[in-house]
Structure formats: structure tokens, C-alpha cells
Amino acid sequence: MNHRILGKTGFKVSEISLGTWQVGGKWGSGFDNKKAQEILNVAIDEGINFIDTADVYENGLSESAVGRVIRSRSEKVYVATKCGRQINPHVSDGYTPDALQQFVEDSLRRTGLETLDLIQLHCPPAEVYGRPEIFEIFDRLKTQGKIQNLGVSVETIEEALLAIEYPNVTTIQIIFNLFRQRPAERFFKKAAKKSVGIIVRVPLASGLLTGLYGTQTHFDPADHRNFNRNGEMFDKGETFSGINYHTGIKAAKTLKDLFPGETNLAPRALQWILRFPEVSCIIPGASKKEQVLSNLSLYDLPPLTNEKVMGMDTVYQQQIAPEVHHLW
């Protein structure tokens, strides 16, 4: 396992880490604590030392599972969680110092940890970025020993640029992948200049970049890949990176032609992201332990050649960029 520094936190984290949005079961299929523990333990066994969760994942069950496993292990594993999405309606007025302090204390209770290594605002409304009191509360929580660092999970580059103007923001979690390349152009160097760590989420474009999906693929009715393709429930960019599903399927098929004999392109998609030194870590999700092992199999593959990278980027430029490059 290779490691990178997570910005101003100073944490040395595994460059392939773990996101837990769907840990313990596929989206929409309920939570299986035994399966969650299996996935988390396999990840740690394989050298992953950074796990990202959130208070709204499975209504807190994800946080609880993460905490139980971390407390049972001797290895140092960094825990990042997120808060804010419990606010309903999810508007700026719902963000108050008292509410955020309560969210942090609830996360500490569920995880059973004495302090949170990283707490992140969870894609807050745009107006929140203009409210210094919201960011200041986390300095107080740090003084109290309840958190170690503050980060922000964002939907857009513009939000990321606003967030890093606050000195206590140590990390930005952002969607970035072969089908979402704009952050590398407009954000990465500015983040590096401020020593802000970059946590990459949705690295496989909700599975499109595995090359395993087709026009006949069925998604559970409660799976966001079924019901949020046009942003019906939350930001469209969280589902298939905002790409039309059929456009993505065609592009993935072209990608597969670049790697004959390779059925699952996930390791190649992760290799592509790791070419960017500004990236601190990637947090692909997993609904079974085999997906964790699949992601880590990138270390068994030869590095991407310049020719392969050019071919991958050409697929983006010709088939994906016209549709989404100007967004987010």
C-alpha cells in the first residue's frame, strides 16, 4: 500500500482508502452489520488506514459499524465522518453552531471514539460558505478535543474554492474521475498551494468506469442509480457523475477496447486518478469484500503508459466532455 499526506492534517493515509456509503449492503437493500464488519476488516487487513463515513449513512449504522471495527483493531486507522445532511429542510438557516456541535457529539457517541480525526461539512448549501460562524464552531470543538480537523465535502469547484479560504479547512472531498476531469484544471493547484488535502469520491462514476454495466443492468428501486439520474433527490452529479447513463455505457465500452482481456476496469480508473500528485486519497465504496480486493488489485497491474492515458483522455474529450465538462 502506498501512502500520501492528507494536507494540513499531516496524516499519512493509504492512497486507496474506503468510503462507506453502501458498506453493509447495496444501495437500497438494507444494512447487514456482519457484512459491513467483514468489508471493514478486510480493508484494514489489506493496509487501508483511512475510512470515510457520515452520520446519514444508513441512519448512523455505518458510523456505528466503523467505530466497532476500529475499536477492535490495534492498527491506527483514521476516521472521517460528515455532518449537516440531517438538517431538514437542508437549507442554510438550519446550520447553527449548536446543531453542528450536537451532530459531532452524536457521531462520537455512535462511533465510541474519543475524538474524530476529521469532521466534514456534508455538501452544505451555497449560502453556508459565507457564514464564518459556522466554520468557527469547529475551532471550539477542536479545543474541546472532540475533533482533530475540519474538512468540507463539496458538489462544485466554486464551493471548494470558497471553503479553502477558511484557514481551518484542512481537506476537500470532491468528485473526480476519468469522466469528471474539471477539478484538476481549476482546483487542484489552488488546493495544493494552501496545503489542503484532496479526498476523491465517486472515483468510478457510480460503477460506470468498471465497464461491467450494460443497457440491461438492473438497479434496485431504492438505489440512487435508479431514482436520481436527473437529480430527483440530491445533486445529479452524485449519480454516474451526472453523465447520461447510456452515454457512459458507450464510453466505457470504448475504454475496454484499450485494455483487451481486462474485464473490470476499476483498477485502471483508479490508476488514472493516482497520476495526480495533489490527490491525497481515493475513497471507492464497497458493498462486498471482493470489491475492496478488486480496487486494490491495481498494484498488481503494470503502470499506465502515456499511450494508454492519451487513449483514456481521448474517450473523455470526445464522448463525455461535451456533455458535462462545463458543469460542477
C-alpha positions as CSV (number, residue, x, y, z in Angstrom):
1,M,0.0,0.0,0.0
2,N,1.3,3.4,-0.9
3,H,0.6,6.4,1.3
4,R,0.2,10.2,0.8
5,I,-0.1,13.1,3.2
6,L,-3.6,14.4,3.8
7,G,-3.0,18.1,3.5
8,K,-2.7,20.1,6.7
9,T,-3.8,17.2,8.8
10,G,-0.4,15.7,8.5
11,F,-2.0,12.2,8.4
12,K,-0.1,9.7,6.3
13,V,-3.1,7.9,4.7
14,S,-3.5,5.0,2.3
15,E,-3.9,6.4,-1.2
16,I,-6.7,3.8,-1.8
17,S,-9.0,4.2,1.2
18,L,-12.6,3.2,1.8
19,G,-15.9,5.0,1.5
20,T,-18.9,3.6,3.4
21,W,-22.0,5.0,1.8
22,Q,-23.1,1.4,0.8
23,V,-21.0,-0.6,3.2
24,G,-23.0,-3.5,4.6
25,G,-25.3,-3.8,1.6
26,K,-26.0,-2.4,-1.8
27,W,-27.8,0.9,-2.0
28,G,-31.4,0.5,-1.0
29,S,-31.2,-3.1,0.2
30,G,-30.9,-2.5,4.0
31,F,-27.9,-2.8,6.3
32,D,-26.1,-6.0,7.1
33,N,-23.8,-5.4,10.1
34,K,-22.0,-8.7,9.6
35,K,-21.2,-7.9,6.0
36,A,-20.1,-4.4,7.0
37,Q,-17.7,-5.7,9.6
38,E,-16.3,-8.1,7.1
39,I,-15.7,-5.4,4.5
40,L,-14.1,-3.1,7.0
41,N,-11.8,-5.7,8.5
42,V,-10.7,-6.9,5.0
43,A,-9.9,-3.3,4.1
44,I,-7.7,-2.8,7.2
45,D,-6.1,-6.2,6.7
46,E,-5.1,-5.0,3.3
47,G,-3.5,-1.9,4.6
48,I,-6.3,0.7,4.3
49,N,-5.9,3.2,7.1
50,F,-8.5,5.9,6.2
51,I,-12.2,5.3,6.3
52,D,-14.9,7.8,5.4
53,T,-18.4,7.7,6.7
54,A,-21.3,10.0,7.5
55,D,-24.0,10.4,10.1
56,V,-26.7,9.9,7.5
57,Y,-25.3,6.7,6.0
58,E,-27.9,4.1,7.0
59,N,-29.2,6.4,9.7
60,G,-26.0,6.2,11.7
61,L,-25.5,2.4,11.4
62,S,-22.5,3.0,9.1
63,E,-20.8,5.2,11.8
64,S,-21.5,2.6,14.5
65,A,-20.1,-0.2,12.4
66,V,-16.9,1.7,11.6
67,G,-16.5,2.6,15.3
68,R,-16.9,-1.0,16.4
69,V,-14.3,-2.3,14.0
70,I,-11.8,0.5,14.7
71,R,-12.0,-0.1,18.4
72,S,-11.4,-3.8,17.9
73,R,-8.2,-3.3,15.9
74,S,-4.7,-2.5,17.0
75,E,-3.7,-0.6,13.9
76,K,-4.1,3.2,13.6
77,V,-7.0,3.8,11.3
78,Y,-8.1,7.4,10.7
79,V,-11.9,8.0,10.7
80,A,-13.5,10.8,8.8
81,T,-17.2,11.4,9.1
82,K,-19.6,14.1,7.9
83,C,-22.4,16.2,9.3
84,G,-25.2,18.6,8.1
85,R,-27.3,16.5,5.9
86,Q,-29.6,15.6,8.8
87,I,-30.9,19.2,8.6
88,N,-34.4,19.0,7.1
89,P,-35.2,21.0,5.1
90,H,-31.5,21.2,4.1
91,V,-31.1,25.0,4.0
92,S,-28.6,27.4,5.3
93,D,-30.8,28.6,8.2
94,G,-30.7,25.1,9.6
95,Y,-27.0,25.3,10.1
96,T,-26.3,26.7,13.6
97,P,-23.3,26.2,15.9
98,D,-25.5,24.4,18.4
99,A,-26.8,22.0,15.8
100,L,-23.4,21.2,14.4
101,Q,-22.0,20.6,17.9
102,Q,-24.8,18.2,18.6
103,F,-24.1,16.3,15.4
104,V,-20.4,15.9,16.3
105,E,-21.3,14.7,19.8
106,D,-23.8,12.2,18.3
107,S,-21.1,10.9,15.9
108,L,-18.7,10.5,18.8
109,R,-21.4,8.5,20.7
110,R,-22.2,6.2,17.7
111,T,-18.5,5.5,16.9
112,G,-17.5,5.2,20.5
113,L,-14.4,7.3,19.7
114,E,-12.9,9.9,22.0
115,T,-12.2,12.3,19.1
116,L,-12.9,12.4,15.4
117,D,-9.8,12.6,13.2
118,L,-11.8,14.5,10.6
119,I,-15.3,16.0,10.6
120,Q,-16.6,17.3,7.3
121,L,-19.5,19.6,6.4
122,H,-21.6,17.4,4.2
123,C,-22.3,19.3,1.0
124,P,-23.8,22.3,2.7
125,P,-26.0,24.9,0.8
126,A,-24.1,27.6,-1.0
127,E,-25.0,30.3,1.5
128,V,-23.2,28.5,4.3
129,Y,-19.8,29.3,2.8
130,G,-20.5,33.0,3.5
131,R,-21.1,32.4,7.3
132,P,-17.9,32.4,9.3
133,E,-19.6,31.5,12.5
134,I,-20.3,28.0,11.0
135,F,-16.6,27.4,10.4
136,E,-15.6,28.9,13.7
137,I,-17.6,26.4,15.8
138,F,-15.1,23.7,14.7
139,D,-12.2,25.6,16.2
140,R,-14.0,25.4,19.6
141,L,-14.7,21.7,19.1
142,K,-11.1,21.1,18.4
143,T,-10.1,22.9,21.6
144,Q,-12.6,20.7,23.4
145,G,-10.8,17.7,21.9
146,K,-13.9,16.4,20.1
147,I,-12.4,16.8,16.6
148,Q,-8.9,17.0,15.2
149,N,-9.6,18.5,11.8
150,L,-12.3,20.2,9.7
151,G,-13.0,19.4,6.1
152,V,-15.7,20.1,3.6
153,S,-17.4,17.7,1.1
154,V,-18.5,19.8,-1.9
155,E,-20.6,19.4,-5.0
156,T,-18.9,22.1,-7.1
157,I,-15.4,23.6,-7.7
158,E,-16.8,27.0,-6.8
159,E,-17.8,25.7,-3.4
160,A,-14.4,24.1,-2.9
161,L,-12.7,27.4,-3.7
162,L,-14.8,29.2,-1.1
163,A,-14.2,26.6,1.5
164,I,-10.4,26.7,1.3
165,E,-10.5,30.4,2.1
166,Y,-11.2,29.4,5.7
167,P,-7.8,28.6,7.3
168,N,-9.2,25.8,9.5
169,V,-10.4,23.8,6.4
170,T,-7.8,21.1,6.0
171,T,-9.4,18.8,3.4
172,I,-11.8,19.0,0.5
173,Q,-13.8,15.9,-0.6
174,I,-14.8,16.3,-4.3
175,I,-16.0,14.1,-7.2
176,F,-13.1,13.5,-9.6
177,N,-12.6,10.7,-12.1
178,L,-11.9,9.9,-15.7
179,F,-15.4,11.1,-16.5
180,R,-15.2,14.3,-14.3
181,Q,-11.9,16.0,-15.1
182,R,-12.6,19.7,-14.5
183,P,-11.3,19.8,-10.8
184,A,-7.8,19.0,-12.0
185,E,-7.9,22.1,-14.2
186,R,-9.5,24.6,-11.8
187,F,-9.0,23.4,-8.3
188,F,-6.1,21.1,-7.6
189,K,-3.2,23.5,-7.8
190,K,-5.0,26.1,-5.6
191,A,-5.7,23.4,-3.0
192,A,-2.0,22.4,-3.1
193,K,-0.9,26.0,-2.6
194,K,-2.9,26.1,0.6
195,S,-1.8,22.6,1.7
196,V,-5.4,21.4,1.6
197,G,-5.8,17.6,1.2
198,I,-8.0,16.3,-1.6
199,I,-10.2,13.3,-0.9
200,V,-11.6,11.9,-4.1
201,R,-15.1,10.4,-4.0
202,V,-17.2,8.7,-6.7
203,P,-14.0,7.6,-8.4
204,L,-15.7,5.0,-10.6
205,A,-18.7,7.2,-11.6
206,S,-21.1,5.1,-9.6
207,G,-19.8,2.0,-11.3
208,L,-19.8,3.2,-14.9
209,L,-16.0,3.1,-15.0
210,T,-15.8,-0.6,-14.1
211,G,-17.1,-1.4,-17.6
212,L,-19.3,-4.0,-16.0
213,Y,-22.7,-2.3,-16.7
214,G,-24.8,-2.5,-19.8
215,T,-28.2,-1.4,-21.1
216,Q,-29.9,-4.3,-19.4
217,T,-28.3,-3.8,-16.0
218,H,-30.9,-3.7,-13.3
219,F,-30.7,-1.4,-10.2
220,D,-32.8,-1.8,-7.1
221,P,-35.7,0.7,-7.0
222,A,-34.2,2.2,-3.8
223,D,-30.7,2.6,-5.4
224,H,-29.9,6.2,-6.3
225,R,-28.6,4.9,-9.7
226,N,-32.2,4.1,-10.4
227,F,-34.1,7.1,-9.0
228,N,-31.6,10.0,-9.0
229,R,-30.4,10.1,-12.6
230,N,-31.8,13.5,-13.2
231,G,-31.2,14.9,-9.7
232,E,-34.6,14.0,-8.3
233,M,-33.4,13.6,-4.7
234,F,-30.0,15.3,-4.5
235,D,-27.3,16.7,-6.7
236,K,-27.3,14.9,-10.1
237,G,-23.6,14.8,-10.1
238,E,-23.5,12.2,-7.3
239,T,-25.1,9.6,-9.7
240,F,-23.0,8.4,-12.6
241,S,-21.0,11.7,-12.2
242,G,-24.0,13.4,-13.8
243,I,-23.5,11.6,-17.1
244,N,-26.4,10.2,-19.1
245,Y,-26.3,6.5,-18.4
246,H,-26.3,5.4,-22.0
247,T,-23.6,7.9,-22.9
248,G,-21.5,6.5,-20.1
249,I,-22.1,2.9,-21.1
250,K,-20.9,3.7,-24.7
251,A,-17.8,5.5,-23.4
252,A,-16.9,2.6,-21.0
253,K,-17.2,0.2,-23.9
254,T,-14.7,2.3,-25.8
255,L,-12.4,2.3,-22.8
256,K,-12.5,-1.5,-22.7
257,D,-11.1,-1.7,-26.2
258,L,-7.9,0.0,-24.8
259,F,-7.5,-2.9,-22.3
260,P,-8.2,-6.1,-24.1
261,G,-8.6,-9.1,-21.8
262,E,-9.4,-6.9,-18.8
263,T,-13.0,-7.4,-17.7
264,N,-13.1,-5.0,-14.8
265,L,-11.7,-1.5,-15.5
266,A,-12.0,-0.2,-11.9
267,P,-8.2,-0.7,-11.1
268,R,-7.4,1.2,-14.3
269,A,-9.7,4.1,-13.5
270,L,-8.1,4.3,-10.0
271,Q,-4.6,4.3,-11.6
272,W,-5.7,7.2,-13.7
273,I,-6.7,9.3,-10.7
274,L,-3.5,8.5,-8.8
275,R,-1.4,10.1,-11.5
276,F,-2.4,13.4,-9.9
277,P,0.0,14.2,-7.0
278,E,-2.5,16.7,-5.5
279,V,-4.8,13.8,-4.7
280,S,-4.3,12.6,-1.1
281,C,-6.6,9.6,-1.2
282,I,-9.4,7.9,-3.1
283,I,-12.5,6.5,-1.3
284,P,-14.2,4.0,-3.5
285,G,-17.1,2.3,-1.8
286,A,-17.7,-1.4,-1.4
287,S,-20.8,-3.5,-0.9
288,K,-18.8,-6.7,-0.6
289,K,-15.2,-7.6,0.3
290,E,-14.4,-8.6,-3.3
291,Q,-14.8,-5.0,-4.4
292,V,-12.2,-3.9,-1.9
293,L,-9.8,-6.5,-3.2
294,S,-10.6,-5.6,-6.8
295,N,-9.8,-1.9,-6.2
296,L,-6.5,-2.8,-4.6
297,S,-5.6,-5.1,-7.5
298,L,-4.3,-2.0,-9.3
299,Y,-1.0,-2.7,-7.5
300,D,-0.8,-6.0,-9.4
301,L,-1.1,-4.2,-12.8
302,P,1.6,-2.5,-14.8
303,P,1.5,1.3,-14.7
304,L,-0.5,3.1,-17.3
305,T,1.6,4.0,-20.3
306,N,1.4,7.5,-21.8
307,E,-0.3,5.9,-24.8
308,K,-3.0,4.4,-22.6
309,V,-3.5,7.7,-20.7
310,M,-3.9,9.5,-24.0
311,G,-6.4,7.0,-25.2
312,M,-8.4,7.3,-22.0
313,D,-8.4,11.1,-22.1
314,T,-9.5,10.9,-25.8
315,V,-12.6,8.9,-24.7
316,Y,-13.4,11.7,-22.2
317,Q,-12.8,14.5,-24.6
318,Q,-14.8,13.1,-27.4
319,Q,-17.7,11.3,-25.7
320,I,-18.1,12.8,-22.2
321,A,-16.7,16.4,-22.0
322,P,-19.2,18.0,-24.4
323,E,-22.0,16.9,-22.1
324,V,-20.6,17.6,-18.6
325,H,-17.2,19.4,-18.6
326,H,-18.7,22.8,-18.1
327,L,-20.7,21.6,-15.1
328,W,-19.9,21.4,-11.4
